[in-house]
Amino acid sequence: MEDLFSKQGEIERLREEIRRHNYNYYVLDRPTISDAEFDALFDRLLKLEAENPELITPDSPTQRVGAEPSKEFQQVRHNLPMLSLSKATAEGEFFAFNTRVRDALSVALDQIKYTCEPKLDGLAIEVVYENGSLVQASTRGDGVVGEDVTANVRTIGSIPLRLRRELSRVEVRGEVIFPKAKFERMNSERALRGEEPFANPRNAAAGSLRQLDSKITASRPLDAMFYGLGQIEGAVAPRTHWEELDFIAELGLKRVFHAKRCDGAVEVREYFNEIAALRDGLDFEIDGVVVKVDDIEKQGILGEIARSPRWAVAWKFPAQEKITKLLDVLWNVGRTATVTPVAVLEPVELSGATVRRASLHNEDQIARLGIKIGDTVIVRRAGDVIPEVVEPVVELRSGAEKEITPPENCPVCGALLVKEEGDAFRRCPNISCPAIIAETIEHWASRSAMDIDGLGPKQIEQFLSAGLIADVADLYKLTKDQLVKLDRFAEKSAENLLRAIAESKRRPLWRFIHALGIRHVGEVVARTLAENLSSIEALQSAQPEELTAIEGIGPEITASVVNFFSNEQNRALLAKLKSAGIEPQGPEVVNAPKFLQDLTFVITGTLSRPREEIKAMLTAAGAKVTGTVSAKTDYLIAGESTGSKLDDAQKLGIAILDETALEALIETKKASR
């Protein structure tokens, strides 16, 4: 027994020494012993624990190895929501934020103290410690519910398994990131093994953390930095955000780097410019600066809206631009039969990713910009996400450039394309076009439509290639014998897919309407139609005046619905679906959720969808859409070629959304109901 106590004492001393060296190495970046000396300490601890397994504890430094693969991630509800940040994409938008804060707090110019920090471009997480030990880690998810990634987070060296201070409970928020140098090295190794390289460090971090097999996560050189707190038990809560950062460092976690306190908006602007100048030299991807009101009591006064705090903003860097060559233009056929141009580029590194393709939007945009094949072009990532061609560098033309000619025939099936007056796109009229069929079936099976689990693009391609299906109705004729003959289909996976297909037969009516892929009828419009019409037969026979009488359904949507159901091939498909046993359930959609209740929107500029469709979506969800910006406006939805409404909104400090931000707001509002 005395020998056991002696070994337990040595084990504890080794653990404490290893934790100290880990802290020096990962958090302070100041190792005090050589790798060989550290390995000797670690090997000694491993040996003692192997000889005395009853003394192993979950927070021992040896317990960072990956666990057995998980079948799925469990959900975790955050005690306090992990809020998303509203964005400022220009200096004027940041100063408008400052004005809103100043007015709400009734303080004079530049009397607000902010804490600023680089906006890390990684995957947001929350780690929870109880009595000093790591007990749970989860992703941000939708802000309310995330995924349990505890086993994976335990493998990250910079996240301690035990804190330097022992509290009853503390929740810490931060970001898992992938250092750029290690990312490049890992991609080189993947290329040598013939594996697909990761697109950028953020995707690599997110993909590594969301591995069901934590041993894969353990093999990736992930890092983490922390910048916020959730609930705290066992200590006095900090009074300022700056104190929060100090508190995080005291716990032994790596706090976000280069943070700074600023007195007023002018100092924040200076800080923004400083960080922008440092950006390329940092070993971590950042895409802006996070600005937070420092005083936590004042944060409480300001509150939040739409799950975004009024006391913080993410001031984003301008979209990065690079110059490259336009090698060719491909024309893609989408689910709604639209034929869109895609630029084929000479590969260029942009915002941490190798860009080979970029959006050209539509042929009107090509004509407006005067772009030609062979041009030297400026490319940027819109919102640091979607690559797009900005304009050609005309002065670099050699004379060998070629005009971009839109196709007359569908590039997939050869059908003569149709372009209606006022439409920005050519469309393939052939509903049997393979490209349209594949995307139509993928949409039918998607989560917001018929929600058929396990039916993705690869399976659909298999079924089409094998001649097992020609449309969505054929899915309901598939048999187990047919599936098990295909690659990647074992008996169990075939049974699971067939069960999911069978379960989709009785989805709510709104899902069925959305799944049909009627032009201008998205999820919210489908809910509105289902709420007002009792069955698919009622919708099919509805007269135009009956449809336009429904609030939120205008002439354009009405015409699209009527045209869809008057098409003989579509009516034949509906009959085929009915004979397959599809029975949409009307009663489940009564009282569609009004998750945008009491919010007022104004729409301006050219958007990817008709304004009427977006207006219908908003009004169906309870929002009010007006034509004039005023102090009562909550959000301005801005597309391209905006006018005075954008200026008015900026002057009034009204939140400005692009279509991506609008979708994010809608998802957040849905989740908060």
Secondary structure, DSSP 8 states (H G I E B T S, - for coil): -HHHHHHHHHHHHHHHHHHHHHIIIIISS---S-HHHHHHHHHHHHHHHHH-GGG--TTSGGGGS--S--SS--EEE-SS------EE-SHHHHHHHHHHHHHHHT--TT--EEEEEEEE-SEEEEEEEETTEEEEEEE-TTSSEEEB-HHHHTT-TTS-SB-SS--SEEEEEEEEE--HHHHHHHHHHHHHTT----S-HHHHHHHHHT-SSHHHHHTS--EEEEEEEEEEESS---SBHHHHHHHHHHHT--B-TT-EEEEHHHHHHHHHHHHHHHGGGSSS-EEEEEEEESBHHHHHHH-EETTEETTEEEEE----EEEEEEEEEEEEE-TTSEEEEEEEEEEEEETTEEEEEEE---HHHHHHHT-EET-EEEEEEETTTEEEEEEE-GGG--S--EE----SB-TTT--B-B--TT-SSEE---TT-HHHHHHHHHHHHSTTTT--TT--HHHHHHHHHTTS-SSGGGGGG--HHHHHTSTT--HHHHHHHHHHHHHGGG-BHHHHHHHTT-TT--HHHHHHHHHHSSSHHHHHH--HHHHHTSTT--HHHHHHHHHHHH-HHHHHHHHHHHHTT---BSGGGSS---TTTT-EEEEESB-SS-HHHHHHHHHHTT-EEESS--TT--EEEE-BS--HHHHHHHHHT-EEE-HHHHHHHHHHHHHH-
